[in-house]
Amino acid sequence: MIDQIIGHTMTFIKLGVLTWICGWISGTCITISSNRMTNRIRVKYFERILRQDIGYFDTNSPGELNSRLFEDVRKISKGLGEKLTITMQVY
């Protein structure tokens, strides 16, 4: 009976380690993908700001543009990275 308990315990330990490794790989891949998408969005957003007419910069201050860019990209990054990973692991 002890041998059966030890056998089942080892099976559950192996399943737990396998689940942890798969979760870690999934989280890492999604985080890398999120960082790449965020960087791509940041570059495109900056390019679009530079293509605006000169009057656009008269109505908006440079500090406002930088802070808006940072906040918007941070929100997207959080949604793509951490929250998407958690949602996928729960469901």
PDB file of N, CA, C and O in Angstrom:
ATOM      1  N   MET A   1       0.827  -1.195   0.000  1.00  0.00           N
ATOM      2  CA  MET A   1       0.000   0.000   0.000  1.00  0.00           C
ATOM      3  C   MET A   1       0.873   1.262   0.000  1.00  0.00           C
ATOM      4  O   MET A   1       0.550   2.239  -0.676  1.00  0.00           O
ATOM      5  N   ILE A   2       1.958   1.242   0.745  1.00  0.00           N
ATOM      6  CA  ILE A   2       2.870   2.391   0.784  1.00  0.00           C
ATOM      7  C   ILE A   2       3.464   2.627  -0.598  1.00  0.00           C
ATOM      8  O   ILE A   2       3.638   3.771  -1.017  1.00  0.00           O
ATOM      9  N   ASP A   3       3.777   1.540  -1.310  1.00  0.00           N
ATOM     10  CA  ASP A   3       4.340   1.679  -2.659  1.00  0.00           C
ATOM     11  C   ASP A   3       3.355   2.353  -3.610  1.00  0.00           C
ATOM     12  O   ASP A   3       3.761   3.152  -4.454  1.00  0.00           O
ATOM     13  N   GLN A   4       2.073   2.042  -3.483  1.00  0.00           N
ATOM     14  CA  GLN A   4       1.048   2.676  -4.316  1.00  0.00           C
ATOM     15  C   GLN A   4       0.929   4.163  -3.990  1.00  0.00           C
ATOM     16  O   GLN A   4       0.800   4.991  -4.892  1.00  0.00           O
ATOM     17  N   ILE A   5       0.973   4.497  -2.712  1.00  0.00           N
ATOM     18  CA  ILE A   5       0.888   5.908  -2.301  1.00  0.00           C
ATOM     19  C   ILE A   5       2.089   6.679  -2.832  1.00  0.00           C
ATOM     20  O   ILE A   5       1.940   7.787  -3.347  1.00  0.00           O
ATOM     21  N   ILE A   6       3.247   6.113  -2.713  1.00  0.00           N
ATOM     22  CA  ILE A   6       4.463   6.775  -3.214  1.00  0.00           C
ATOM     23  C   ILE A   6       4.383   6.932  -4.736  1.00  0.00           C
ATOM     24  O   ILE A   6       4.779   7.964  -5.277  1.00  0.00           O
ATOM     25  N   GLY A   7       3.870   5.906  -5.422  1.00  0.00           N
ATOM     26  CA  GLY A   7       3.724   5.986  -6.877  1.00  0.00           C
ATOM     27  C   GLY A   7       2.773   7.091  -7.304  1.00  0.00           C
ATOM     28  O   GLY A   7       3.061   7.845  -8.234  1.00  0.00           O
ATOM     29  N   HIS A   8       1.632   7.185  -6.616  1.00  0.00           N
ATOM     30  CA  HIS A   8       0.673   8.243  -6.935  1.00  0.00           C
ATOM     31  C   HIS A   8       1.232   9.625  -6.582  1.00  0.00           C
ATOM     32  O   HIS A   8       1.013  10.594  -7.309  1.00  0.00           O
ATOM     33  N   THR A   9       1.942   9.705  -5.482  1.00  0.00           N
ATOM     34  CA  THR A   9       2.548  10.980  -5.078  1.00  0.00           C
ATOM     35  C   THR A   9       3.557  11.445  -6.125  1.00  0.00           C
ATOM     36  O   THR A   9       3.583  12.624  -6.479  1.00  0.00           O
ATOM     37  N   MET A  10       4.374  10.539  -6.613  1.00  0.00           N
ATOM     38  CA  MET A  10       5.360  10.905  -7.634  1.00  0.00           C
ATOM     39  C   MET A  10       4.677  11.337  -8.927  1.00  0.00           C
ATOM     40  O   MET A  10       5.138  12.258  -9.601  1.00  0.00           O
ATOM     41  N   THR A  11       3.573  10.668  -9.274  1.00  0.00           N
ATOM     42  CA  THR A  11       2.820  11.056 -10.471  1.00  0.00           C
ATOM     43  C   THR A  11       2.292  12.483 -10.338  1.00  0.00           C
ATOM     44  O   THR A  11       2.385  13.268 -11.281  1.00  0.00           O
ATOM     45  N   PHE A  12       1.739  12.822  -9.173  1.00  0.00           N
ATOM     46  CA  PHE A  12       1.213  14.178  -8.966  1.00  0.00           C
ATOM     47  C   PHE A  12       2.328  15.217  -8.923  1.00  0.00           C
ATOM     48  O   PHE A  12       2.144  16.345  -9.380  1.00  0.00           O
ATOM     49  N   ILE A  13       3.467  14.846  -8.384  1.00  0.00           N
ATOM     50  CA  ILE A  13       4.607  15.776  -8.377  1.00  0.00           C
ATOM     51  C   ILE A  13       5.060  16.039  -9.810  1.00  0.00           C
ATOM     52  O   ILE A  13       5.333  17.183 -10.175  1.00  0.00           O
ATOM     53  N   LYS A  14       5.139  14.983 -10.628  1.00  0.00           N
ATOM     54  CA  LYS A  14       5.537  15.159 -12.026  1.00  0.00           C
ATOM     55  C   LYS A  14       4.528  16.016 -12.786  1.00  0.00           C
ATOM     56  O   LYS A  14       4.912  16.874 -13.581  1.00  0.00           O
ATOM     57  N   LEU A  15       3.239  15.783 -12.542  1.00  0.00           N
ATOM     58  CA  LEU A  15       2.209  16.608 -13.194  1.00  0.00           C
ATOM     59  C   LEU A  15       2.301  18.064 -12.754  1.00  0.00           C
ATOM     60  O   LEU A  15       2.128  18.971 -13.569  1.00  0.00           O
ATOM     61  N   GLY A  16       2.570  18.293 -11.482  1.00  0.00           N
ATOM     62  CA  GLY A  16       2.706  19.657 -10.978  1.00  0.00           C
ATOM     63  C   GLY A  16       3.885  20.381 -11.591  1.00  0.00           C
ATOM     64  O   GLY A  16       3.776  21.548 -11.968  1.00  0.00           O
ATOM     65  N   VAL A  17       5.023  19.688 -11.695  1.00  0.00           N
ATOM     66  CA  VAL A  17       6.208  20.298 -12.300  1.00  0.00           C
ATOM     67  C   VAL A  17       5.962  20.573 -13.780  1.00  0.00           C
ATOM     68  O   VAL A  17       6.343  21.628 -14.286  1.00  0.00           O
ATOM     69  N   LEU A  18       5.333  19.637 -14.474  1.00  0.00           N
ATOM     70  CA  LEU A  18       5.021  19.821 -15.887  1.00  0.00           C
ATOM     71  C   LEU A  18       4.070  21.007 -16.098  1.00  0.00           C
ATOM     72  O   LEU A  18       4.249  21.790 -17.030  1.00  0.00           O
ATOM     73  N   THR A  19       3.074  21.133 -15.241  1.00  0.00           N
ATOM     74  CA  THR A  19       2.135  22.258 -15.323  1.00  0.00           C
ATOM     75  C   THR A  19       2.851  23.581 -15.082  1.00  0.00           C
ATOM     76  O   THR A  19       2.595  24.567 -15.773  1.00  0.00           O
ATOM     77  N   TRP A  20       3.749  23.598 -14.099  1.00  0.00           N
ATOM     78  CA  TRP A  20       4.502  24.819 -13.798  1.00  0.00           C
ATOM     79  C   TRP A  20       5.386  25.209 -14.984  1.00  0.00           C
ATOM     80  O   TRP A  20       5.455  26.383 -15.346  1.00  0.00           O
ATOM     81  N   ILE A  21       6.063  24.225 -15.592  1.00  0.00           N
ATOM     82  CA  ILE A  21       6.936  24.512 -16.737  1.00  0.00           C
ATOM     83  C   ILE A  21       6.117  25.038 -17.915  1.00  0.00           C
ATOM     84  O   ILE A  21       6.522  26.003 -18.563  1.00  0.00           O
ATOM     85  N   CYS A  22       4.983  24.423 -18.196  1.00  0.00           N
ATOM     86  CA  CYS A  22       4.133  24.890 -19.302  1.00  0.00           C
ATOM     87  C   CYS A  22       3.595  26.300 -19.034  1.00  0.00           C
ATOM     88  O   CYS A  22       3.541  27.125 -19.946  1.00  0.00           O
ATOM     89  N   GLY A  23       3.205  26.574 -17.808  1.00  0.00           N
ATOM     90  CA  GLY A  23       2.743  27.918 -17.450  1.00  0.00           C
ATOM     91  C   GLY A  23       3.836  28.950 -17.588  1.00  0.00           C
ATOM     92  O   GLY A  23       3.594  30.061 -18.060  1.00  0.00           O
ATOM     93  N   TRP A  24       5.044  28.586 -17.176  1.00  0.00           N
ATOM     94  CA  TRP A  24       6.169  29.503 -17.280  1.00  0.00           C
ATOM     95  C   TRP A  24       6.491  29.795 -18.745  1.00  0.00           C
ATOM     96  O   TRP A  24       6.719  30.948 -19.113  1.00  0.00           O
ATOM     97  N   ILE A  25       6.509  28.767 -19.574  1.00  0.00           N
ATOM     98  CA  ILE A  25       6.783  28.954 -21.006  1.00  0.00           C
ATOM     99  C   ILE A  25       5.698  29.824 -21.640  1.00  0.00           C
ATOM    100  O   ILE A  25       5.996  30.728 -22.420  1.00  0.00           O
ATOM    101  N   SER A  26       4.453  29.549 -21.304  1.00  0.00           N
ATOM    102  CA  SER A  26       3.339  30.338 -21.839  1.00  0.00           C
ATOM    103  C   SER A  26       3.458  31.801 -21.427  1.00  0.00           C
ATOM    104  O   SER A  26       3.329  32.696 -22.263  1.00  0.00           O
ATOM    105  N   GLY A  27       3.703  32.046 -20.151  1.00  0.00           N
ATOM    106  CA  GLY A  27       3.836  33.415 -19.662  1.00  0.00           C
ATOM    107  C   GLY A  27       4.996  34.149 -20.292  1.00  0.00           C
ATOM    108  O   GLY A  27       4.882  35.327 -20.629  1.00  0.00           O
ATOM    109  N   THR A  28       6.115  33.462 -20.454  1.00  0.00           N
ATOM    110  CA  THR A  28       7.289  34.078 -21.064  1.00  0.00           C
ATOM    111  C   THR A  28       7.040  34.432 -22.521  1.00  0.00           C
ATOM    112  O   THR A  28       7.393  35.523 -22.968  1.00  0.00           O
ATOM    113  N   CYS A  29       6.434  33.513 -23.260  1.00  0.00           N
ATOM    114  CA  CYS A  29       6.153  33.779 -24.678  1.00  0.00           C
ATOM    115  C   CYS A  29       5.174  34.935 -24.852  1.00  0.00           C
ATOM    116  O   CYS A  29       5.356  35.780 -25.729  1.00  0.00           O
ATOM    117  N   ILE A  30       4.144  34.972 -24.024  1.00  0.00           N
ATOM    118  CA  ILE A  30       3.170  36.064 -24.128  1.00  0.00           C
ATOM    119  C   ILE A  30       3.803  37.390 -23.726  1.00  0.00           C
ATOM    120  O   ILE A  30       3.500  38.420 -24.328  1.00  0.00           O
ATOM    121  N   THR A  31       4.673  37.385 -22.722  1.00  0.00           N
ATOM    122  CA  THR A  31       5.344  38.616 -22.308  1.00  0.00           C
ATOM    123  C   THR A  31       6.270  39.130 -23.412  1.00  0.00           C
ATOM    124  O   THR A  31       6.299  40.329 -23.687  1.00  0.00           O
ATOM    125  N   ILE A  32       7.013  38.245 -24.034  1.00  0.00           N
ATOM    126  CA  ILE A  32       7.898  38.657 -25.135  1.00  0.00           C
ATOM    127  C   ILE A  32       7.073  39.207 -26.294  1.00  0.00           C
ATOM    128  O   ILE A  32       7.416  40.239 -26.871  1.00  0.00           O
ATOM    129  N   SER A  33       5.997  38.523 -26.629  1.00  0.00           N
ATOM    130  CA  SER A  33       5.120  38.993 -27.698  1.00  0.00           C
ATOM    131  C   SER A  33       4.507  40.349 -27.358  1.00  0.00           C
ATOM    132  O   SER A  33       4.411  41.226 -28.217  1.00  0.00           O
ATOM    133  N   SER A  34       4.096  40.515 -26.112  1.00  0.00           N
ATOM    134  CA  SER A  34       3.523  41.784 -25.666  1.00  0.00           C
ATOM    135  C   SER A  34       4.543  42.917 -25.767  1.00  0.00           C
ATOM    136  O   SER A  34       4.207  44.018 -26.202  1.00  0.00           O
ATOM    137  N   ASN A  35       5.770  42.654 -25.372  1.00  0.00           N
ATOM    138  CA  ASN A  35       6.809  43.684 -25.467  1.00  0.00           C
ATOM    139  C   ASN A  35       7.081  44.075 -26.912  1.00  0.00           C
ATOM    140  O   ASN A  35       7.270  45.253 -27.214  1.00  0.00           O
ATOM    141  N   ARG A  36       7.103  43.100 -27.800  1.00  0.00           N
ATOM    142  CA  ARG A  36       7.328  43.400 -29.223  1.00  0.00           C
ATOM    143  C   ARG A  36       6.182  44.224 -29.800  1.00  0.00           C
ATOM    144  O   ARG A  36       6.411  45.189 -30.529  1.00  0.00           O
ATOM    145  N   MET A  37       4.949  43.842 -29.472  1.00  0.00           N
ATOM    146  CA  MET A  37       3.802  44.607 -29.970  1.00  0.00           C
ATOM    147  C   MET A  37       3.794  46.023 -29.397  1.00  0.00           C
ATOM    148  O   MET A  37       3.484  46.984 -30.101  1.00  0.00           O
ATOM    149  N   THR A  38       4.134  46.141 -28.131  1.00  0.00           N
ATOM    150  CA  THR A  38       4.162  47.457 -27.493  1.00  0.00           C
ATOM    151  C   THR A  38       5.201  48.354 -28.152  1.00  0.00           C
ATOM    152  O   THR A  38       4.935  49.526 -28.416  1.00  0.00           O
ATOM    153  N   ASN A  39       6.368  47.813 -28.416  1.00  0.00           N
ATOM    154  CA  ASN A  39       7.404  48.610 -29.082  1.00  0.00           C
ATOM    155  C   ASN A  39       6.974  49.018 -30.483  1.00  0.00           C
ATOM    156  O   ASN A  39       7.228  50.144 -30.909  1.00  0.00           O
ATOM    157  N   ARG A  40       6.327  48.109 -31.198  1.00  0.00           N
ATOM    158  CA  ARG A  40       5.842  48.425 -32.537  1.00  0.00           C
ATOM    159  C   ARG A  40       4.784  49.520 -32.488  1.00  0.00           C
ATOM    160  O   ARG A  40       4.791  50.433 -33.313  1.00  0.00           O
ATOM    161  N   ILE A  41       3.879  49.427 -31.522  1.00  0.00           N
ATOM    162  CA  ILE A  41       2.836  50.451 -31.362  1.00  0.00           C
ATOM    163  C   ILE A  41       3.458  51.797 -31.017  1.00  0.00           C
ATOM    164  O   ILE A  41       3.043  52.831 -31.541  1.00  0.00           O
ATOM    165  N   ARG A  42       4.452  51.785 -30.138  1.00  0.00           N
ATOM    166  CA  ARG A  42       5.115  53.027 -29.730  1.00  0.00           C
ATOM    167  C   ARG A  42       5.769  53.717 -30.923  1.00  0.00           C
ATOM    168  O   ARG A  42       5.656  54.933 -31.080  1.00  0.00           O
ATOM    169  N   VAL A  43       6.449  52.947 -31.758  1.00  0.00           N
ATOM    170  CA  VAL A  43       7.117  53.520 -32.931  1.00  0.00           C
ATOM    171  C   VAL A  43       6.095  54.077 -33.915  1.00  0.00           C
ATOM    172  O   VAL A  43       6.267  55.185 -34.423  1.00  0.00           O
ATOM    173  N   LYS A  44       5.036  53.323 -34.189  1.00  0.00           N
ATOM    174  CA  LYS A  44       3.996  53.792 -35.124  1.00  0.00           C
ATOM    175  C   LYS A  44       3.313  55.056 -34.597  1.00  0.00           C
ATOM    176  O   LYS A  44       3.063  55.995 -35.352  1.00  0.00           O
ATOM    177  N   TYR A  45       3.013  55.072 -33.294  1.00  0.00           N
ATOM    178  CA  TYR A  45       2.367  56.230 -32.685  1.00  0.00           C
ATOM    179  C   TYR A  45       3.262  57.459 -32.816  1.00  0.00           C
ATOM    180  O   TYR A  45       2.786  58.547 -33.141  1.00  0.00           O
ATOM    181  N   PHE A  46       4.562  57.283 -32.561  1.00  0.00           N
ATOM    182  CA  PHE A  46       5.505  58.390 -32.655  1.00  0.00           C
ATOM    183  C   PHE A  46       5.624  58.870 -34.103  1.00  0.00           C
ATOM    184  O   PHE A  46       5.698  60.073 -34.355  1.00  0.00           O
ATOM    185  N   GLU A  47       5.643  57.941 -35.044  1.00  0.00           N
ATOM    186  CA  GLU A  47       5.697  58.339 -36.455  1.00  0.00           C
ATOM    187  C   GLU A  47       4.463  59.140 -36.850  1.00  0.00           C
ATOM    188  O   GLU A  47       4.564  60.113 -37.597  1.00  0.00           O
ATOM    189  N   ARG A  48       3.313  58.736 -36.356  1.00  0.00           N
ATOM    190  CA  ARG A  48       2.073  59.458 -36.683  1.00  0.00           C
ATOM    191  C   ARG A  48       2.062  60.855 -36.061  1.00  0.00           C
ATOM    192  O   ARG A  48       1.543  61.798 -36.659  1.00  0.00           O
ATOM    193  N   ILE A  49       2.623  60.986 -34.888  1.00  0.00           N
ATOM    194  CA  ILE A  49       2.703  62.316 -34.269  1.00  0.00           C
ATOM    195  C   ILE A  49       3.611  63.220 -35.100  1.00  0.00           C
ATOM    196  O   ILE A  49       3.308  64.396 -35.300  1.00  0.00           O
ATOM    197  N   LEU A  50       4.718  62.672 -35.580  1.00  0.00           N
ATOM    198  CA  LEU A  50       5.646  63.484 -36.370  1.00  0.00           C
ATOM    199  C   LEU A  50       5.054  63.906 -37.711  1.00  0.00           C
ATOM    200  O   LEU A  50       5.510  64.896 -38.283  1.00  0.00           O
ATOM    201  N   ARG A  51       4.072  63.204 -38.225  1.00  0.00           N
ATOM    202  CA  ARG A  51       3.466  63.529 -39.514  1.00  0.00           C
ATOM    203  C   ARG A  51       2.306  64.526 -39.404  1.00  0.00           C
ATOM    204  O   ARG A  51       1.673  64.847 -40.410  1.00  0.00           O
ATOM    205  N   GLN A  52       2.028  65.008 -38.215  1.00  0.00           N
ATOM    206  CA  GLN A  52       0.940  65.965 -38.019  1.00  0.00           C
ATOM    207  C   GLN A  52       1.328  67.337 -38.571  1.00  0.00           C
ATOM    208  O   GLN A  52       2.508  67.661 -38.708  1.00  0.00           O
ATOM    209  N   ASP A  53       0.317  68.124 -38.878  1.00  0.00           N
ATOM    210  CA  ASP A  53       0.564  69.509 -39.309  1.00  0.00           C
ATOM    211  C   ASP A  53       1.147  70.295 -38.143  1.00  0.00           C
ATOM    212  O   ASP A  53       0.998  69.912 -36.983  1.00  0.00           O
ATOM    213  N   ILE A  54       1.803  71.383 -38.461  1.00  0.00           N
ATOM    214  CA  ILE A  54       2.464  72.192 -37.433  1.00  0.00           C
ATOM    215  C   ILE A  54       1.463  72.799 -36.456  1.00  0.00           C
ATOM    216  O   ILE A  54       1.802  73.058 -35.302  1.00  0.00           O
ATOM    217  N   GLY A  55       0.236  73.027 -36.908  1.00  0.00           N
ATOM    218  CA  GLY A  55      -0.791  73.582 -36.025  1.00  0.00           C
ATOM    219  C   GLY A  55      -1.181  72.632 -34.903  1.00  0.00           C
ATOM    220  O   GLY A  55      -1.628  73.068 -33.842  1.00  0.00           O
ATOM    221  N   TYR A  56      -1.017  71.370 -35.130  1.00  0.00           N
ATOM    222  CA  TYR A  56      -1.331  70.370 -34.099  1.00  0.00           C
ATOM    223  C   TYR A  56      -0.446  70.563 -32.881  1.00  0.00           C
ATOM    224  O   TYR A  56      -0.898  70.388 -31.749  1.00  0.00           O
ATOM    225  N   PHE A  57       0.819  70.926 -33.106  1.00  0.00           N
ATOM    226  CA  PHE A  57       1.755  71.103 -32.005  1.00  0.00           C
ATOM    227  C   PHE A  57       1.530  72.415 -31.271  1.00  0.00           C
ATOM    228  O   PHE A  57       1.975  72.576 -30.134  1.00  0.00           O
ATOM    229  N   ASP A  58       0.837  73.361 -31.917  1.00  0.00           N
ATOM    230  CA  ASP A  58       0.504  74.601 -31.240  1.00  0.00           C
ATOM    231  C   ASP A  58      -0.624  74.392 -30.232  1.00  0.00           C
ATOM    232  O   ASP A  58      -0.674  75.075 -29.209  1.00  0.00           O
ATOM    233  N   THR A  59      -1.509  73.473 -30.506  1.00  0.00           N
ATOM    234  CA  THR A  59      -2.643  73.222 -29.607  1.00  0.00           C
ATOM    235  C   THR A  59      -2.311  72.227 -28.504  1.00  0.00           C
ATOM    236  O   THR A  59      -2.976  72.221 -27.467  1.00  0.00           O
ATOM    237  N   ASN A  60      -1.299  71.384 -28.701  1.00  0.00           N
ATOM    238  CA  ASN A  60      -0.913  70.387 -27.697  1.00  0.00           C
ATOM    239  C   ASN A  60       0.519  70.641 -27.258  1.00  0.00           C
ATOM    240  O   ASN A  60       1.395  70.883 -28.088  1.00  0.00           O
ATOM    241  N   SER A  61       0.753  70.585 -25.969  1.00  0.00           N
ATOM    242  CA  SER A  61       2.107  70.789 -25.465  1.00  0.00           C
ATOM    243  C   SER A  61       2.932  69.512 -25.644  1.00  0.00           C
ATOM    244  O   SER A  61       2.387  68.408 -25.625  1.00  0.00           O
ATOM    245  N   PRO A  62       4.236  69.668 -25.815  1.00  0.00           N
ATOM    246  CA  PRO A  62       5.089  68.477 -26.007  1.00  0.00           C
ATOM    247  C   PRO A  62       5.057  67.528 -24.810  1.00  0.00           C
ATOM    248  O   PRO A  62       5.105  66.311 -24.991  1.00  0.00           O
ATOM    249  N   GLY A  63       4.977  68.055 -23.612  1.00  0.00           N
ATOM    250  CA  GLY A  63       4.906  67.206 -22.427  1.00  0.00           C
ATOM    251  C   GLY A  63       3.641  66.373 -22.385  1.00  0.00           C
ATOM    252  O   GLY A  63       3.644  65.226 -21.938  1.00  0.00           O
ATOM    253  N   GLU A  64       2.558  66.973 -22.862  1.00  0.00           N
ATOM    254  CA  GLU A  64       1.279  66.246 -22.901  1.00  0.00           C
ATOM    255  C   GLU A  64       1.350  65.078 -23.878  1.00  0.00           C
ATOM    256  O   GLU A  64       0.841  63.993 -23.596  1.00  0.00           O
ATOM    257  N   LEU A  65       1.981  65.306 -25.024  1.00  0.00           N
ATOM    258  CA  LEU A  65       2.101  64.237 -26.017  1.00  0.00           C
ATOM    259  C   LEU A  65       2.929  63.075 -25.479  1.00  0.00           C
ATOM    260  O   LEU A  65       2.567  61.914 -25.668  1.00  0.00           O
ATOM    261  N   ASN A  66       4.030  63.380 -24.815  1.00  0.00           N
ATOM    262  CA  ASN A  66       4.882  62.332 -24.255  1.00  0.00           C
ATOM    263  C   ASN A  66       4.162  61.542 -23.174  1.00  0.00           C
ATOM    264  O   ASN A  66       4.217  60.313 -23.155  1.00  0.00           O
ATOM    265  N   SER A  67       3.490  62.246 -22.279  1.00  0.00           N
ATOM    266  CA  SER A  67       2.803  61.543 -21.197  1.00  0.00           C
ATOM    267  C   SER A  67       1.628  60.728 -21.730  1.00  0.00           C
ATOM    268  O   SER A  67       1.369  59.630 -21.237  1.00  0.00           O
ATOM    269  N   ARG A  68       0.923  61.241 -22.717  1.00  0.00           N
ATOM    270  CA  ARG A  68      -0.185  60.491 -23.304  1.00  0.00           C
ATOM    271  C   ARG A  68       0.331  59.237 -24.007  1.00  0.00           C
ATOM    272  O   ARG A  68      -0.265  58.166 -23.883  1.00  0.00           O
ATOM    273  N   LEU A  69       1.435  59.365 -24.743  1.00  0.00           N
ATOM    274  CA  LEU A  69       2.048  58.215 -25.405  1.00  0.00           C
ATOM    275  C   LEU A  69       2.447  57.161 -24.379  1.00  0.00           C
ATOM    276  O   LEU A  69       2.162  55.977 -24.558  1.00  0.00           O
ATOM    277  N   PHE A  70       3.099  57.583 -23.315  1.00  0.00           N
ATOM    278  CA  PHE A  70       3.554  56.642 -22.289  1.00  0.00           C
ATOM    279  C   PHE A  70       2.375  55.940 -21.617  1.00  0.00           C
ATOM    280  O   PHE A  70       2.391  54.719 -21.455  1.00  0.00           O
ATOM    281  N   GLU A  71       1.368  56.694 -21.230  1.00  0.00           N
ATOM    282  CA  GLU A  71       0.215  56.109 -20.530  1.00  0.00           C
ATOM    283  C   GLU A  71      -0.575  55.155 -21.422  1.00  0.00           C
ATOM    284  O   GLU A  71      -0.970  54.076 -20.979  1.00  0.00           O
ATOM    285  N   ASP A  72      -0.805  55.544 -22.672  1.00  0.00           N
ATOM    286  CA  ASP A  72      -1.570  54.694 -23.572  1.00  0.00           C
ATOM    287  C   ASP A  72      -0.850  53.377 -23.855  1.00  0.00           C
ATOM    288  O   ASP A  72      -1.465  52.311 -23.848  1.00  0.00           O
ATOM    289  N   VAL A  73       0.444  53.458 -24.100  1.00  0.00           N
ATOM    290  CA  VAL A  73       1.206  52.248 -24.395  1.00  0.00           C
ATOM    291  C   VAL A  73       1.327  51.376 -23.147  1.00  0.00           C
ATOM    292  O   VAL A  73       1.337  50.149 -23.253  1.00  0.00           O
ATOM    293  N   ARG A  74       1.417  51.985 -21.977  1.00  0.00           N
ATOM    294  CA  ARG A  74       1.489  51.211 -20.729  1.00  0.00           C
ATOM    295  C   ARG A  74       0.200  50.440 -20.497  1.00  0.00           C
ATOM    296  O   ARG A  74       0.230  49.289 -20.060  1.00  0.00           O
ATOM    297  N   LYS A  75      -0.931  51.069 -20.786  1.00  0.00           N
ATOM    298  CA  LYS A  75      -2.221  50.379 -20.640  1.00  0.00           C
ATOM    299  C   LYS A  75      -2.328  49.201 -21.598  1.00  0.00           C
ATOM    300  O   LYS A  75      -2.793  48.125 -21.222  1.00  0.00           O
ATOM    301  N   ILE A  76      -1.901  49.408 -22.825  1.00  0.00           N
ATOM    302  CA  ILE A  76      -1.933  48.331 -23.819  1.00  0.00           C
ATOM    303  C   ILE A  76      -1.009  47.195 -23.388  1.00  0.00           C
ATOM    304  O   ILE A  76      -1.368  46.023 -23.494  1.00  0.00           O
ATOM    305  N   SER A  77       0.173  47.543 -22.906  1.00  0.00           N
ATOM    306  CA  SER A  77       1.136  46.534 -22.476  1.00  0.00           C
ATOM    307  C   SER A  77       0.603  45.708 -21.316  1.00  0.00           C
ATOM    308  O   SER A  77       0.760  44.487 -21.294  1.00  0.00           O
ATOM    309  N   LYS A  78      -0.022  46.366 -20.358  1.00  0.00           N
ATOM    310  CA  LYS A  78      -0.604  45.636 -19.226  1.00  0.00           C
ATOM    311  C   LYS A  78      -1.706  44.695 -19.682  1.00  0.00           C
ATOM    312  O   LYS A  78      -1.793  43.560 -19.215  1.00  0.00           O
ATOM    313  N   GLY A  79      -2.554  45.169 -20.599  1.00  0.00           N
ATOM    314  CA  GLY A  79      -3.650  44.346 -21.092  1.00  0.00           C
ATOM    315  C   GLY A  79      -3.171  43.163 -21.907  1.00  0.00           C
ATOM    316  O   GLY A  79      -3.741  42.075 -21.817  1.00  0.00           O
ATOM    317  N   LEU A  80      -2.126  43.362 -22.706  1.00  0.00           N
ATOM    318  CA  LEU A  80      -1.610  42.276 -23.535  1.00  0.00           C
ATOM    319  C   LEU A  80      -0.764  41.293 -22.743  1.00  0.00           C
ATOM    320  O   LEU A  80      -0.785  40.095 -23.023  1.00  0.00           O
ATOM    321  N   GLY A  81      -0.028  41.777 -21.771  1.00  0.00           N
ATOM    322  CA  GLY A  81       0.915  40.915 -21.068  1.00  0.00           C
ATOM    323  C   GLY A  81       0.334  40.201 -19.875  1.00  0.00           C
ATOM    324  O   GLY A  81      -0.031  39.028 -19.963  1.00  0.00           O
ATOM    325  N   GLU A  82       0.245  40.895 -18.763  1.00  0.00           N
ATOM    326  CA  GLU A  82      -0.137  40.276 -17.497  1.00  0.00           C
ATOM    327  C   GLU A  82      -1.568  39.749 -17.509  1.00  0.00           C
ATOM    328  O   GLU A  82      -1.811  38.599 -17.143  1.00  0.00           O
ATOM    329  N   LYS A  83      -2.493  40.568 -17.919  1.00  0.00           N
ATOM    330  CA  LYS A  83      -3.910  40.192 -17.822  1.00  0.00           C
ATOM    331  C   LYS A  83      -4.284  39.100 -18.820  1.00  0.00           C
ATOM    332  O   LYS A  83      -5.101  38.233 -18.509  1.00  0.00           O
ATOM    333  N   LEU A  84      -3.700  39.133 -20.004  1.00  0.00           N
ATOM    334  CA  LEU A  84      -3.972  38.087 -20.980  1.00  0.00           C
ATOM    335  C   LEU A  84      -3.423  36.756 -20.502  1.00  0.00           C
ATOM    336  O   LEU A  84      -4.070  35.724 -20.679  1.00  0.00           O
ATOM    337  N   THR A  85      -2.246  36.762 -19.903  1.00  0.00           N
ATOM    338  CA  THR A  85      -1.645  35.533 -19.375  1.00  0.00           C
ATOM    339  C   THR A  85      -2.514  34.949 -18.274  1.00  0.00           C
ATOM    340  O   THR A  85      -2.781  33.747 -18.267  1.00  0.00           O
ATOM    341  N   ILE A  86      -2.950  35.773 -17.356  1.00  0.00           N
ATOM    342  CA  ILE A  86      -3.793  35.301 -16.255  1.00  0.00           C
ATOM    343  C   ILE A  86      -5.103  34.758 -16.780  1.00  0.00           C
ATOM    344  O   ILE A  86      -5.567  33.712 -16.326  1.00  0.00           O
ATOM    345  N   THR A  87      -5.709  35.454 -17.732  1.00  0.00           N
ATOM    346  CA  THR A  87      -6.979  35.002 -18.299  1.00  0.00           C
ATOM    347  C   THR A  87      -6.827  33.657 -18.985  1.00  0.00           C
ATOM    348  O   THR A  87      -7.684  32.785 -18.841  1.00  0.00           O
ATOM    349  N   MET A  88      -5.754  33.483 -19.725  1.00  0.00           N
ATOM    350  CA  MET A  88      -5.547  32.215 -20.424  1.00  0.00           C
ATOM    351  C   MET A  88      -5.290  31.076 -19.442  1.00  0.00           C
ATOM    352  O   MET A  88      -5.733  29.952 -19.679  1.00  0.00           O
ATOM    353  N   GLN A  89      -4.585  31.344 -18.347  1.00  0.00           N
ATOM    354  CA  GLN A  89      -4.301  30.299 -17.375  1.00  0.00           C
ATOM    355  C   GLN A  89      -5.534  29.922 -16.568  1.00  0.00           C
ATOM    356  O   GLN A  89      -5.656  28.774 -16.139  1.00  0.00           O
ATOM    357  N   VAL A  90      -6.438  30.850 -16.354  1.00  0.00           N
ATOM    358  CA  VAL A  90      -7.645  30.557 -15.587  1.00  0.00           C
ATOM    359  C   VAL A  90      -8.605  29.729 -16.419  1.00  0.00           C
ATOM    360  O   VAL A  90      -9.207  28.781 -15.915  1.00  0.00           O
ATOM    361  N   TYR A  91      -8.753  30.083 -17.698  1.00  0.00           N
ATOM    362  CA  TYR A  91      -9.699  29.368 -18.541  1.00  0.00           C
ATOM    363  C   TYR A  91      -8.991  28.324 -19.316  1.00  0.00           C
ATOM    364  O   TYR A  91      -9.614  27.603 -20.094  1.00  0.00           O
TER     365      TYR A  91
END
